[in-house]
Amino acid sequence: MSEIDELDINNILEIEEIRVFLSEGEKVGKHKRWSPIFEMVVNLCNDRLNKKESPILSMPLEDNTEPNLSDHSSDED
């Protein structure tokens, strides 16, 4: 069975505080650009957290093999 992490309520409260701060700033003409950007970041993070597969794709490691180099004495030129 997979283990479920405990929900940290402090993170949710901090996100809500930021939303309130940005929305209050929009009312007085500040933070108009930041509210949509913040929401996009929150949505992106939620999508990544909710995905079952790993969000980061890893490439397979290649063997480190040394090339065959000429020793000049065996060259036939």
Secondary structure, 3 states (H helix, E strand, C coil): CCCCCCCCHHHHHHHHHHHHHHHHHHHCCCCCCHHHHHHHHHHHHHHHHHCCCCCCCCCCCCCCCCCCCCCCCCCCC
